[in-house]
Amino acid sequence: MTLDIRPALQPWGVEALQVYMVTDRALTAGRPLDEVVRAAVAGGAGCVQLREKHLSTRDFVAQARALRPLLAACHVPLVINDRIDVALACGADGVHLGQDDMPAEDARRLLPSTMFIGWSVETLEQVRQAGQLPVDYLGISPVFATPTKTDTAPPWGLEGLRHARAGSRLPLVAIGGIHEHNAASVIAHGADGVAVVRALCAADDPRQAASRLLGAVQAACHGTPSSA
């Protein structure tokens, strides 16, 4: 299947989605978020989504602006979870929307054409619907059960992921319960990348964790055993 790489995502390439870091400052064991993100990017995280459910808008924007130059220097896109206003204020590279967030059509109208949009999908009907929406990649959520998010639909599982792949030409990013030991199976069943929270934010060494995860993903993409 030839992927549909839409214009906003083209400057980054689908490779940027291979190891997709989603932040959670509650998991960093007191370490500054910037420090954990910097280490993960050094290890191979190709995309960083800033997710802040409890910060004020002012502090959310400040955190995003602090990460922006760090990531830009590494040619790693900054994605803002949910908040169109924060994405616009900090000049993010992308936004990620869930099923209860602003409709993708409205987001696309408000955002610059260069800012890509990710969309979380929980059913095959949503996967099919996405082909007609102005979104650039799909978040298949959750693939496995995860303690990080408890307000999710039932897990897709690997076979569900395979069906999602058959139903869409958009890049697929799998999230939920993914780590270095199951990432290869997720890629083999159709994902183009893996999004992780705990596997990087809670890692003792985020750089090494990202490197091992990237190795597993790239080995699976090329059909070779991982050395991780």
Legacy VTK file of the C-alpha trace (Angstrom):
# vtk DataFile Version 3.0
C-alpha trace
ASCII
DATASET POLYDATA
POINTS 228 float
0.000 0.000 0.000
1.304 3.445 -0.954
0.907 5.891 1.910
-0.959 9.149 1.499
1.607 11.662 2.784
-0.230 14.958 2.771
1.554 18.310 2.237
1.805 19.463 5.868
3.598 16.244 6.858
5.874 16.025 3.827
8.692 18.265 5.184
9.089 15.888 8.114
8.451 12.586 6.380
6.730 9.572 7.851
10.076 8.608 9.434
9.525 11.367 12.002
6.638 9.316 13.372
8.627 6.131 13.982
9.329 6.965 17.631
6.769 9.509 18.762
7.201 10.791 22.311
4.124 11.912 24.250
5.000 13.814 27.402
3.733 13.276 30.923
5.576 15.264 33.561
4.048 13.082 36.300
6.251 10.199 35.100
9.605 11.989 35.001
10.463 11.345 38.684
11.039 15.023 39.353
13.363 15.576 36.418
12.733 18.723 34.350
10.604 17.887 31.318
13.043 19.692 29.015
15.848 17.411 30.217
13.862 14.229 29.568
12.750 15.421 26.138
16.279 16.444 25.165
17.610 13.023 26.104
14.857 11.152 24.240
15.419 13.214 21.097
19.158 12.566 21.309
18.334 8.858 21.357
16.129 9.000 18.287
12.640 10.252 19.179
11.557 11.909 15.944
8.412 13.710 17.104
7.364 15.150 20.476
3.781 15.757 21.561
3.379 18.083 24.510
0.393 16.901 26.517
-0.565 19.002 29.526
-3.955 18.346 31.078
-3.411 20.279 34.288
-1.308 23.340 33.450
-2.882 26.740 33.050
-2.985 28.075 29.497
-0.205 30.540 30.327
2.071 27.808 31.695
1.215 25.450 28.812
2.276 28.095 26.298
5.437 28.819 28.283
6.394 25.138 28.331
5.731 24.822 24.609
7.851 27.880 23.860
10.672 26.443 25.964
10.648 23.193 23.974
10.269 24.829 20.560
13.909 25.912 19.969
15.282 22.707 21.486
13.311 20.612 19.019
13.740 22.933 16.037
17.505 22.656 16.372
17.149 18.875 15.949
14.552 19.107 13.137
12.014 17.378 15.376
8.400 18.567 15.144
6.593 19.868 18.209
2.979 18.691 18.403
0.450 20.145 20.831
-2.183 17.856 22.289
-5.766 19.120 21.951
-5.155 22.858 22.241
-5.399 24.804 18.982
-4.837 28.092 20.833
-1.597 26.878 22.410
-0.375 25.495 19.079
-0.950 28.857 17.424
0.609 30.825 20.276
3.855 28.852 20.296
4.121 28.244 16.545
3.956 24.463 16.866
4.498 22.156 13.907
1.411 20.051 14.533
-1.609 19.399 16.714
-3.135 16.135 17.829
-6.893 15.900 18.267
-9.039 13.324 20.005
-12.621 12.370 19.349
-13.942 14.924 21.849
-11.751 17.803 20.651
-12.396 20.438 18.004
-13.533 18.889 14.701
-10.673 18.438 12.268
-12.378 20.586 9.623
-12.541 23.559 12.004
-8.973 23.020 13.157
-7.723 22.944 9.566
-9.521 26.201 8.831
-7.898 27.930 11.816
-4.370 26.540 11.499
-1.627 27.440 9.023
-1.490 25.069 6.071
1.993 24.005 7.188
0.792 22.729 10.564
-0.095 19.032 10.414
-3.007 17.418 12.225
-3.126 14.029 13.903
-6.427 12.410 14.847
-7.043 9.639 17.368
-9.346 6.883 16.133
-11.050 4.199 18.180
-13.162 2.349 15.578
-12.875 1.166 11.995
-15.654 3.541 11.017
-13.527 6.452 12.231
-10.562 5.086 10.275
-12.636 5.072 7.088
-14.058 8.505 7.838
-10.552 9.940 8.195
-9.887 9.544 4.495
-12.322 12.405 3.852
-11.009 14.636 6.652
-8.146 17.174 6.559
-5.891 15.085 8.822
-2.326 13.963 8.192
-1.916 10.855 10.336
-4.039 8.656 12.576
-3.375 7.670 16.163
-4.608 4.100 16.665
-5.603 4.250 20.311
-5.162 2.193 22.365
-3.487 -0.839 20.804
-2.967 -2.475 24.192
-4.409 -1.638 27.598
-2.401 1.035 29.371
-2.425 2.656 32.828
-1.425 6.013 31.298
-4.914 6.675 29.941
-7.977 5.057 31.464
-10.713 6.916 29.534
-10.178 5.003 26.312
-12.140 2.611 24.142
-11.393 -1.140 24.298
-7.925 -1.976 22.939
-7.569 -2.562 19.204
-5.142 -5.456 19.618
-2.789 -6.463 16.828
-5.514 -7.844 14.577
-7.529 -4.678 14.976
-4.450 -2.714 13.987
-4.100 -4.876 10.892
-7.699 -4.040 9.934
-7.021 -0.334 10.487
-4.062 -0.575 8.123
-6.229 -2.176 5.483
-8.771 0.622 5.884
-6.521 3.650 5.443
-3.614 4.951 3.366
-2.779 7.606 5.968
0.255 7.068 8.205
-0.700 5.159 11.353
0.839 5.808 14.762
0.015 3.152 17.342
-0.259 4.119 21.000
-1.131 2.327 24.204
0.974 -0.171 26.128
3.851 -0.122 23.623
7.495 -0.681 24.565
10.678 -1.975 22.973
9.659 -5.623 23.343
6.361 -5.388 21.443
7.110 -2.495 19.065
8.247 -4.826 16.275
4.922 -6.689 16.339
3.057 -3.399 16.167
5.033 -2.344 13.086
4.574 -5.785 11.519
0.810 -5.411 11.867
0.697 -2.144 9.955
1.772 0.799 12.094
4.243 3.296 10.652
5.358 4.422 14.079
4.814 3.976 17.801
3.790 6.656 20.272
4.967 6.102 23.822
4.555 7.880 27.119
5.831 5.767 29.994
8.516 3.996 27.932
10.399 7.300 27.567
9.147 9.673 30.266
9.649 7.134 33.054
12.857 5.604 31.687
15.957 5.868 33.860
17.872 6.722 30.676
15.481 8.246 28.101
18.232 8.498 25.513
19.023 4.791 25.660
15.322 3.893 25.819
14.591 5.922 22.688
17.564 4.415 20.892
16.471 0.867 21.671
12.894 1.602 20.661
14.011 3.162 17.375
16.217 0.159 16.717
13.274 -2.188 17.199
11.026 -0.117 14.945
13.571 0.282 12.165
14.498 -3.391 12.263
10.825 -4.291 11.897
10.413 -1.804 9.039
13.301 -3.460 7.211
12.327 -7.004 8.164
15.514 -7.671 10.129
15.951 -8.854 13.732
16.520 -6.082 16.238
19.843 -5.979 18.098
18.179 -4.227 21.066
LINES 1 229
228 0 1 2 3 4 5 6 7 8 9 10 11 12 13 14 15 16 17 18 19 20 21 22 23 24 25 26 27 28 29 30 31 32 33 34 35 36 37 38 39 40 41 42 43 44 45 46 47 48 49 50 51 52 53 54 55 56 57 58 59 60 61 62 63 64 65 66 67 68 69 70 71 72 73 74 75 76 77 78 79 80 81 82 83 84 85 86 87 88 89 90 91 92 93 94 95 96 97 98 99 100 101 102 103 104 105 106 107 108 109 110 111 112 113 114 115 116 117 118 119 120 121 122 123 124 125 126 127 128 129 130 131 132 133 134 135 136 137 138 139 140 141 142 143 144 145 146 147 148 149 150 151 152 153 154 155 156 157 158 159 160 161 162 163 164 165 166 167 168 169 170 171 172 173 174 175 176 177 178 179 180 181 182 183 184 185 186 187 188 189 190 191 192 193 194 195 196 197 198 199 200 201 202 203 204 205 206 207 208 209 210 211 212 213 214 215 216 217 218 219 220 221 222 223 224 225 226 227
